[in-house]
Amino acid sequence: MDFSTMKNKIEQGDYGNGSNAAAELYEDVLLTFDNCRSFNVEGEVVDEATNVFVLVPLVFAKACEEVMRSSGSSTPRGKRI
């Protein structure tokens, strides 16, 4: 799994709707970092990935917002994430 694939899945509506979509997206985010650790030599890209990992909550929130928007759902009380 990689971020480009996740973006395509969001744009194509492959994650579905609502909380199930958010859960599937989150699983893919975690899988992306697992893949990073599995397929890269320690001390190289993995170190950079851990720096990026700090940004995951923000990126995840924005991706969830996009999934909700593309599925026609809204956030509670119409608030943006």
Secondary structure, DSSP 8 states (H G I E B T S, - for coil): --HHHHHHHHHTTTT-SHHHHHHHHHHHHHHHHHHHHHHS-TTTHHHHHHHHHTTHHHHHHHHHHHHHHHHT---GGG---
